[in-house]
Amino acid sequence: MKNFIPLVLAVLLGLAAVLAVGRLLQSRKQTVEKTTTVVAVARDLNAGDVLTSDSIMEKKVPVSARPAQAIFWSRSEMVVGQKALRSIAQGDYVLLSDVGLSRSMAAIVGEGEWAVSLTVPGGGIAKIVQPGDEVAVIGTFRITSQVSSADLAAKPEEVAQEATLVLFPRVRVLDVGIQSGGEEGGVGDLILSLPPREAQVLVAAQRKSQLTLALRRPGDDAAINRMDSGMVDSTTFTKLLKGLAPVELPATPGEVKTSGPTKGTTK
């Protein structure tokens, strides 16, 4: 009887392994990479041909396989009426570099949106942004609030503090202007497409705050609600210090302090 026990255990362990592998394979099948749709050509085009609504088609591709300059299908109107700068085979992507902007930029502004200019420092993200990219606009504001005094007869005291928050989580870049002022301290202009109310806020924010760009991954639908990002103010950094002990810098780099007597001394 005892000889059967190891055999039974081996069979049970084998069944458990088979079930585990089966569940793993099933979960992998269910995990499908996100896809996005881009503009491709429905027939062969030669250089100089004008792209029409009949000559382009929607093509679904994995997000990770989308070329950096591929055009989202939701923005397909921007290529209709443009001339192809190279020959494009049927089924191939239409890239931003494949079309010449031979018509007014007004035709590529999103429906219900306005094109608005944003002036930003010429270096950093602004230096690598391309037309068709999506960016987040982050602003640092100086906010003044009134704090009541303990003396009811005294006027409320004005307290100023800085706060950094996301103004627009995802904005499409229509065009990138020429940087001026040199590499250091220069500025550059971006043309962004925004709904009218948000366009007004952006114009006003440029006068009241310091604006910074963050480049987004193409087709990424995460964090598109500006409330999700929260706000960074003075309390943020105060909370970072909680639970941390001060670091003491030794007189000699690399020196390790010991609790016992130092070398060369006697007890």
PAVEX-416663 format. One record per residue: x, y, z of N, C-alpha, C in turn; residue in three letters. Coordinates in steps of 0.001 Angstrom, whole numbers, padded with zeros to 6 digits, always signed. Each point is the difference from the previous one (the first is absolute). Layout:
% PAVEX-416663
XYZXYZXYZala ...
***
This chain:
% PAVEX-416663
+000822-001203+000000-000822+001203+000000+000858+001255+000000met +001098-000099+000773+000867+001164+000105+000623+000337-001352lys +000181-001015-000850+000623+000249-001295-000885+000827-000928asn -001316-000009+000271-000910+000752-000857-000059+001480+000354phe +000386+000339+001226-000118+001401+000443+000852+000943-000851ile +001302-000296-000253+000790+000898-000859-000572+000119-001408pro -000550-001129-000498-000571+000034-001338-001212+000918-000064leu -000864-000105+001029-001196+000857+000051+000399+001468+000115val +001013+000298+000847+000464+001375+000154+000568+000546-001317leu +000748-000850-000715+000580+000431-001276-001090+000337-001013ala -001062-000840-000033-001111+000241-000922-000707+001303+000334val -000229+000214+001313-000679+001226+000433+000826+001236-000338leu +001305-000071+000241+000872+001134-000320+000022+000266-001508leu -000009-001090-000796-000024+000157-001451-001269+000682-000477gly -001137-000401+000588-001278+000622-000367-000011+001478+000379leu +000544+000302+001176+000047+001398+000449+000854+000843-000943ala +001123-000565-000463+000875+000726-000928-000698+000243-001332ala -000714-001012-000490-000731+000146-001260-001057+001086+000107val -000740+000015+001117-001027+001023+000212+000607+001389+000069leu +001145+000118+000691+000666+001307+000126+000459+000518-001351ala +000596-000879-000806+000452+000404-001333-001179+000392-000876val -001101-000760+000110-001186+000302-000792-000572+001371+000344gly -000031+000304+001305-000500+001317+000411+000907+001109-000482arg +001308-000231+000031+000955+001005-000453-000179+000290-001487leu -000140-001077-000802-000192+000181-001438-001310+000704-000297leu -001044-000318+000773-001298+000627-000205+000058+001486+000312gln +000723+000354+001083+000110+001417+000380+000779+000783-001038ser +001020-000656-000602+000770+000688-001036-000839+000246-001245arg -000891-000946-000313-000875+000175-001146-000949+001167+000223lys -000443+000152+001267-000950+001053+000313+000661+001367+000053gln +001332+000040+000219+000723+001267+000060+000398+000401-001414thr -000770+000890-000583+000235+000426-001374+000552+001425+000021val +001054+000219-000767+000602+001336-000045-000984+001003-000592glu +000018+001214+000536-000857+001053-000508+000352+000320-001445lys -001021+000352-000768+000218+000365-001392-000475+001423-000233thr +000462+000574-001084-000437+001325-000413-000210-000024-001504thr -000709+000980-000533-000261+000035-001433+000716+001194-000609thr +000655-000240-001133+000779+001039-000670-000400+000084-001469val +000528+001002-000668-000304+000221-001418+000971-000807-000862val -000546-000742-000965+000793-000722-001001-000606+000301-001363ala +000704-000378-001068-000525+000264-001342-000753-001222-000514val -001124+000257-000659-000845-001085-000506+000449-000506-001368ala +000859+000752-000661+000545-000418-001295+001383+000615-000175arg +000742-000491-000963+001340+000531-000256-000085+001474-000393asp +000905+000801+000586+000067+001423-000330+001403+000338-000479leu +000073+000909-000950+001284+000497-000476+000295+001351+000638asn +001265+000373+000007+000378+001310+000514-000714+001082-000804ala -000629+000929+000696-000743+001069-000656-001484-000238-000064gly -000458-001246+000220-001439-000290+000012-000657+000686+001196asp -001223+000458-000204-000763+000628+001077-000779-001067+000756val +000119+000001+001308-000724-000968+000819-001459+000433+000116leu -000893-000918-000279-001440+000244+000107-000581-000929+001052thr -001261+000221+000328-000658-000856+000987-000110-001439-000489ser +000011-000192-001336-000083-001341-000570+001355-000705-000048asp +001088+000775+000087+001327-000603-000139+000632-000361+001346ser -000696+000287+001094+000520-000361+001322-000963-000961+000677ile +000526-000748+000952-000838-000946+000732+000466-000088+001448met -000850-000546+000830+000297-000180+001426+000754-001313+000188glu +001087+000040+000772+000806-001195+000237+000221-000167+001498lys -000344-001178+000518+000157-000276+001434+001366-000643+000247lys +000744+000561+000964+001335-000516+000327+000176+000004+001511val +000863-000880+000543+000319+000066+001429+000645+001341+000336pro -000283+000503+001192+000543+001294+000407+001522+000006-000075val +000632-001106+000404+001463-000067+000016+000593-000016-001406ser -000800-000359-001011+000512-000103-001366-000261+001260-000811ala -000709+000965+000564-000322+001218-000745+001245+000857-000188arg +000339+000343-001267+001139+000897-000242-000235+001356+000643pro +001079+000660+000383-000112+001267+000733-000753+001058-000796ala +000143-000012-001341-000631+001039-000815-001279-000473-000690gln -000492-001163+000386-001280-000458-000556-001115+000929+000459ala -001025+000136-000818-001093+000939+000280-001208-000779+000490ile -000533+000386+001159-001176-000678+000546-001176+000173-000962phe -000822-001056-000109-001142+000051-000908-000966+001119+000391trp -000084+000313+001275-000889+001082+000442+000434+001351-000569ser +001258+000073-000492+000504+001240-000595+000213-000156-001505arg -000733-000928-000597+000217-000282-001425-000323+001203-000878ser -000827+000926+000498-000367+001154-000823+001203+000877-000331glu +001074-000124+000792+001155+000858-000233+000787-000399-001258met -000185-001237-000490+000764-000435-001176-000806+000106-001293val -001323+000100+000125-000831+000097-001206+000276+001335-000682val +000344-000065-001263+000318+001205-000756+001482+000315-000047gly +000809-000768+000725+001445+000207-000003+000648-000831-001105gln +001190+000442-000438+000735-000738-001024+000989-000964+000640lys +000078-001200-000545+000976-000985+000486+001398+000417-000446ala +000940-000010+000916+001377+000398-000321+000832-001183-000481leu -000549-001209+000108+000701-001192-000466-001019-001021-000480arg +000468-001028-000660-000895-001086-000402-000340-000840+001230ser -001276-000333+000155-000461-000772+001152-000763-001212-000517ile +000409-001179+000427-000648-001231-000459-001300-000234+000758ala -000924-000690-000639-001290-000302+000607+000190-000683+001354gln -000714+000506+001006+000061-000575+001340+001054+000619+000897gly +000928+000785-000582+001044+000628+000815-000558+001174+000792asp +000709+000313+001113-000376+001155+000813+000189+001292-000791tyr -000791+001016+000363+000254+001359-000460+000636+000744+001175val +001236+000430-000166+000725+000693+001055-000090+001507-000202leu +000236+000736+001085-000017+001456-000099+001025+000492-001014leu +001115-000722-000105+001049+000396-000938-000352-000350-001441ser -001116-000727-000219-000379-000427-001350-000878+001009-000722asp -000517+000990+000750-000953+000938-000597+000543+001418+000104val -000253+000797-001033+000379+001407+000020-001196+000835+000398gly +000219+000958+000889-001102+000849+000452-000300+001045-001071leu -000685-000449-001058-000270+000861-001143-001294+000792+000153ser -000706-000210+001087-001224+000759+000221+000057+000660+001363arg -000982+000825+000318-000007+000761+001248+000022-000930+001207ser +000720+000429+001057+000039-000793+001222-001369-000065+000655met -000883+000950-000326-001337-000007+000596-000727-001305-000274ala +000369-000669-001103-000675-001242-000373+000358-001156+000921ala +001102+000113+000770+000394-001102+000873-000363+000252+001463ile -000616+001152+000292-000479+000247+001356-001167-000929+000271val -000016-000611+001187-001067-000931+000338-001372+000646-000034gly -001013-000791-000324-001369+000524-000038-000402+000493+001385glu -000522+001224+000066-000404+000578+001284+001160+000525+000817gly +001191+000082-000604+001191+000478+000717+000556+001253-000667glu +000877+000690+000728+000711+001163-000522+001486-000270+000065trp +000749+000609-000919+001457-000060+000060+000487+001188+000816ala +000866-000267+000965+000504+001060+000872+001494-000178+000188val +000712+001115+000123+001456-000029+000109+000425-000072+001463ser +001032-000787+000255+000588-000106+001340+001499+000247-000111leu +000503+000991+000718+001424+000305+000010+000651-000695+001183thr +001020-000792-000270+000671-000780+001047+001511+000158-000151val +000772-000313+001057+001457+000022-000137+000450-000894-001152pro +001010+000458-000750+000403-000687-001219+000659-001348+000193gly +000488-000303+001202+000661-001284+000234-000970-001042+000524gly +000543-001109+000524-000824-001035+000629-000950-000672-000966gly -001231-000267+000492-000993-000713-000792-000354+000763-001276ile -000070+001325+000099-000388+000805-001164+000953-000188-001160ala +001211-000443+000274+001015-000160-001039-000222-001264-000824lys -000706-000988+000564-000177-001271-000687-001437-000271-000429ile -000937+000868+000399-001404-000201-000370-000173+000175-001502val -000847-000856-000583-000285+000036-001438-001499+000199-000220gln -000382+000567-001162-001431+000094-000318-000665-001376+000067pro -001160-000059+000616-000707-001263+000177+000227-000619+001358gly +001021+000444+000739+000237-000505+001355-001095+000480+000943asp -000122-000699+001108-000927+000412+001049+000802+000337+001248glu -000336+001124+000628+000727+000459+001173-000974+000322+001121val +000537-000006+001225-000737+000508+001158+000588+001366+000329ala -000874+000946+000352+000443+001344+000375-000126+000137+001508val +001139+000248+000663+000063+000094+001459+000339+001430+000380ile -000727+000560+000968+000217+001387+000400+000394+000130+001455gly +000904+000940+000277+000365+000357+001372-000529+001401+000264thr -000909+000102+000968-000688+001250+000284+000401+000547+001372phe -000023+001318+000134+000162+000652+001288-001393+000387+000479arg -000452-000653+001050-001370+000176+000488+000019+000787+001296ile -000825+001029+000074-000096+000844+001197-001335-000248+000691thr +000062-000259+001292-001216-000211+000785+000022+000890+001235ser -001151+000263+000551-000121+000852+001180-000241-000852+001233gln +000793+000267+001055-000111-000728+001257-000446+000971+001077val -001073-000339+000689-000531+000870+001054+000957+000067+001175ser +000123+001171+000594+000882+000203+001157-000757-000302+001280ser +000773-000335+001044-000621-000229+001309-000636+001272+000522ala +000576+001126-000402-000561+001297+000366-001095+000335-001004asp -001227-000093+000432-001139+000210-000891-000011+001388-000600leu +000675+000953+000664+000017+001365-000510+001018+000173-001125ala +000950-000933-000107+001053+000094-001014-000506-000537-001339ala +000606+000511-001068-000368-000466-001333+000550-001404-000232lys -000687-000810-000774+000518-001347-000331+001377+000104-000664pro +000877-000930+000344+001352-000015-000545+000026-000773-001323glu +000715+000556-000975+000119-000672-001295+001206-000939+000014glu -000232-001265-000346+001058-001008-000032+000117-000529-001430val +001227+000020-000533+000230-000474-001368+000751-001319+000025ala -000369-000911-000872+000705-001263-000149-000067-000458-001454gln +000925-000885-000369+000019-000528-001359-000661-001369-000048glu -000656-000274-001100-000613-001310-000206+000210-000411-001447ala +000320-001273-000193+000206-000545-001344-001063-001046-000289thr -000652+000101-001138-001086-000919-000337-000114-000145-001508leu -000719-001040-000407-000216-000267-001420-001181+000833-000486val +000254+000837-000994-001075+000796-000591-000750-000805-001060leu +000746-000554-000949-000592-000772-001094+000765-001312-000134phe -000626-001127+000319+000711-001293-000007+000411-000480-001391pro -000787+000318-001025+000329-000498-001335-000423+001030-001045arg +000999+000570-000672-000239+001021-001013+000773-000381-001253val -000616+000161-001165+000661-000334-001260+000804+001186-000519arg +001230-000264-000425+000877+001025-000569-000236+000068-001512val -000403+001170-000500-000226+000177-001437+001281+000364-000731leu +000804+000857+000626+001215+000451-000675+000999+000466+001043asp +001266+000011-000395+001090+000435+000873+000706+001162-000682val +000039+001154+000683+000634+001178-000573+001511-000063+000112gly +000660+000958-000620+001455+000076+000019+000467+000560+001335ile +000962-000676+000615+000538+000461+001270+000820+001272-000217gln -000127+000952+000925+000759+001241-000093+000735+000252+001305ser +001079+000751-000058+000729+000357+001213+001136-000933+000323gly +000307-000982-000854+001122-000895+000258-000363-001146+000903gly +000974-000898+000227-000218-001207+000803-000322+000346+001442glu +000738+000989+000571-000188+000365+001401-000979+001165+000098glu -001062-000196+000738-000955+001077+000237-000877+000336-001181gly +000015-000799-001053-000827+000264-001160-001443-000398+000247gly -000858+000360-000956-001410-000359+000102-000456-000601-001326val -001071-000737+000055-000584-000581-001196-001509+000055+000086gly -000667+000016-001143-001460+000050-000033-000558-001327-000484asp -001013-000498+000721-000734-001184-000418-001422+000420-000342leu -000577-000618-001003-001401+000221-000334-000779-001211+000481ile -000911+000219+000946-000778-001071+000602-001460+000105-000426leu -000703-001128+000018-001413-000041-000350-000811-000285+001254ser -000884+000948+000377-000767-000118+001238-001436+000478-000212leu -000945-000524+000801-001346+000554-000017+000042+001475+000410pro -000965+000816-000428+000039+001446+000243+000241+000411+001451pro -000709-000606+000952+000168+000403+001396+001412-000299+000492arg +000521-001168-000375+001342-000359+000436+001039+000886-000685glu -000280+000415-001235+000913+000905-000705+000096+001329+000747ala -001124+000492+000508+000003+001251+000762+000804-000143+001292gln -000175-001146+000662+000738-000235+001236+001500-000036-000270val +000403-000631-001109+001417-000079-000331+000588+001388-000261leu -000743+000851-000712+000469+001361-000270+000206+000755+001312val -000968-000116+000927+000110+000699+001279+001100-000597+000871ala +000155-001334-000038+000997-000670+000838+001416+000419-000371ala +000226+000322-001272+001344+000430-000411+000399+001323+000651gln -000977+000796+000416+000282+001284+000641+000148-000140+001513arg -000565-001072+000560-000046-000123+001458+000877-001117+000561lys +000590-000839-000847+000707-001159+000526+001182-000364-000887ser +000803-000928+000507+001089-000590-000789-000489-001348-000502gln +000005-000175-001315-000549-001215-000600+001113-000917-000480leu -000197-001295+000211+000967-001020-000390-000736-001098-000759thr +000709-000659-000931-000605-001070-000784+000481-001369+000468leu -000868-000982-000124+000375-001409+000198-000443-000746-001253ala +000911-000747-000616-000311-000730-001232-000689-001314+000342leu -001127-000276-000642-000781-001211+000260+000310-001079-001022arg -000245-001236+000398+000127-001135-000921-001183+000021-000965arg +000218-000240-001290-001099+000014-000967-001088-001008+000357pro -001245+000448-000047-001128-000889+000240-000215-000384+001446gly +000730+000610+000925-000132-000354+001416-001226+000693+000580asp -000950-000797+000486-001235+000554+000564+000047+000140+001512asp +001153-000270+000607+000114+000115+001459+000150+001461+000402ala -000482+000324+001203+000173+001328+000602-000453+001117-000933ala -001240-000101-000510-000516+001080-000838-000987+000880+000773ile -000227-000324+001268-000779+000860+000886+000987+000788+000850asn -000013+001312-000113+001003+000809+000689-000093-000121+001519arg -001157-000419+000519-000174-000142+001447+000812-001174+000551met +000348-000956-000868+000733-001193+000458+001421+000318+000438asp +000571+001082-000511+001408+000301+000261+000231+000768+001290ser -001077+000538+000578+000164+000719+001256+000740+001311-000169gly +000570+000475+001114+000679+001291+000014+001241-000109+000867met +001053+000685-000405+001228+000050+000785+000140+001403+000578val +000070+000092+001342+000233+001291+000648+001003-000196+001136asp +000123+000989+000890+001000-000070+001065-000230-001179+000939ser -001247-000392+000186-000282-001118+000917+000506-001325-000576thr +000076-000080-001337+000497-001228-000631+001406-000314+000474thr +000870+001001+000029+001394-000217+000372+000159-000159+001507phe -000877+000641+000767+000034-000182+001452-000316-001449+000360thr -000980-000587-000691-000371-001391+000267+001093-000976-000415lys +000807+000401-000996+001087-000875-000421+001035-000198+001094leu +000091+000944+000933+001015-000069+001058-000411-000896+001164leu -001287-000310+000085-000477-000795+001135+000614-001394-000006lys +000520-000400+001160+000573-001333+000148+001449-000109-000439gly +000581+001076-000506+001388-000028-000451+000915+000579+001071leu +001118-000691+000273+000982+000487+000968+001015+000888-000708ala +000495+001044+000665+001010+000866-000620+001276-000785-000302pro +000637+000290-001097+001249-000634-000388+001172+000848+000484val +000941-000639+000719+001184+000708+000464+001147-000269-000964glu +000626+001054-000469+001102-000133-000946+001305-000175+000776leu +000727-001113-000208+001262-000207+000729+001063+000995-000452pro +000958+000268+000902+001064+000948-000319+000874-000525-001133ala +000202-001301-000023+000792-000625-001054-000912-000803-000916thr +000028+000252-001303-000861-000760-000918+000229-001498+000139pro -001080-000756+000123+000091-001449+000112+000241-000481+001412gly +000195+000906+000961+000254-000411+001384-001259-000584+000625glu +000169-001078+000741-001119-000638+000685+000160+000216+001490val -000985+000626+000608+000075+000260+001437-000290-001273+000777lys +000771-000225+001076-000221-001151+000867-000314+000478+001404thr -000671-000856+000746-000381+000380+001361+001109-000270+001018ser +001006-000829-000393+001056-000353+000923+001118+001038+000020gly +001080-000233+000789+001117+000938+000071+000730+000069-001324pro +000559+001160-000322+000714+000182-001255+001370-000655+000090thr +000590-000231-001180+001291-000664-000082+001076+000829+000705lys +000854-000688+000822+001095+000683+000652-000309+000461+001400gly -001260-000245+000480-000362+000395+001359-000109-001224+000868thr +000114+000205+001282-000124-001098+000962-001215+000199+000845thr -000503-001118+000487-001162+000086+000871+000373+000545+001366lys 
***
